[in-house]
Amino acid sequence: MAAVKLTVENASFGYRPETSVIRELNLTVESGTLAAVLGPNGAGKTTLLRCLMGFLKWKDGRTLLDGVDIRQIPERKLRSRISYVPQAKGGALSLPAEDMILLGRTGKMGFFASPGEDDRKRVRRIAEDMGIERLLQKKCTEMSGGELQMVLIARALAAEPELLILDEPESNLDFRNQLIVLETLTRLSRGGMAVIFNTHYPDHALTRAVKSLLLFRGGENVFGDTAEVVTEDNISRAFGVEAVIREFETPGSMIRSILPLRLTREGDGARKAEAEVVAVVSVIFGDYEKAGAINALFHEYRNDVLGRMGMPCGTSHVINVILRGSLGRITALTDRLNRLEGVRAKATAAPEEGDDQW
């Protein structure tokens, strides 16, 4: 799969001259990155995706694909590289799912070509991966909203895009199908695709996305590593709820989850200046070849590192690194380490003075 880089530079958008839905947005999403877009209703999540795709024109700024303004890229070429999955809201064509998914192959064929057996095999393989083989002969007009959403995602994948953009792909789905979609997006990004998705679920960003964009009403936005963007303070300011983020240790994984506790007034949460902490980040992994990727991440945080120690433990390897920095940065590092396949990391911060919980 060819490498791709989507960049937004100093972009703003508003439906009326006197108001901004999105203001001075800057972001970069590259191949192999799964990025989430979060925000309260009315903050401009769908508007953002439409601007990224060029369906709406930025008031200021621009969208670049590999350094080229998308307005300068021929439509057919642009759509062959980027696939967009809208929300499933009815109005579907009266086609069996198999034919609907085959429509995604149009850009891979000539103007007058018909889909061949290879195209149909690819469609069936995508349907199998997503667990929707049973829907292949079902008409889209007879499907539930959740079933149709899965078919629309499959159609986008049939185009073999370099960049996949999805508008709330897990909405209207039960837990199992939400997991199928999230696993699919994770697998695609690990395979080298760039993926951007809107979501109403902060937990899905925390557990899946490497990068996140949080939109606030009025145009403000924050983009960066998920652990530094999806914080208790930012969630409070954006959504008007008091929330807590906690880590849960399961066999073989560390999971971060966010729980809303009570309502506040939107925008009330003041920005908190994070004090520096001293913490130990412990990493355990089995495959020694992972050491290169782990060391590369620690190198990015080298100015925070106070010391480190590594040792083999039977068939596993353990690295303990002492860092001094903001809790947000250290949490972001731990989060990125845990996203490496076969690697588990945990951070332990030193107790603050007077903290009687330790």
Salt bridges, closest charged atoms under 4 A:
GLU9 OE1 - ARG62 NE 3.02
GLU18 OE2 - ARG16 NE 3.38
ASP66 OD2 - ARG81 NH2 2.53
ASP69 OD2 - ARG71 NH2 2.81
GLU75 OE2 - ARG79 NE 2.74
GLU98 OE2 - ARG120 NH1 3.43
GLU98 OE2 - ARG124 NH1 3.74
GLU117 OE2 - ARG124 NH2 2.62
ASP119 OD1 - ARG105 NE 3.04
GLU147 OE2 - ARG134 NH1 3.36
GLU147 OE1 - LYS138 NZ 3.06
GLU160 OE2 - ARG105 NH1 2.58
GLU160 OE2 - ARG122 NE 3.75
GLU162 OE1 - ARG81 NH2 2.74
GLU168 OE2 - HIS200 NE2 3.09
GLU170 OE2 - HIS204 ND1 2.86
GLU183 OE2 - ARG208 NH2 3.23
GLU220 OE2 - ARG237 NH2 3.39
GLU220 OE2 - ARG271 NH2 2.42
ASP225 OD1 - LYS211 NZ 2.82
ASP225 OD2 - ARG336 NH1 3.78
GLU232 OE2 - ARG246 NH1 3.53
GLU242 OE1 - ARG262 NH1 2.79
GLU249 OE1 - LYS346 NZ 3.53
GLU266 OE1 - ARG217 NH1 2.29
ASP268 OD2 - ARG265 NE 3.09
GLU300 OE1 - ARG336 NH1 2.92
ASP304 OD2 - ARG329 NH2 2.68
ASP335 OD2 - ARG339 NE 2.98
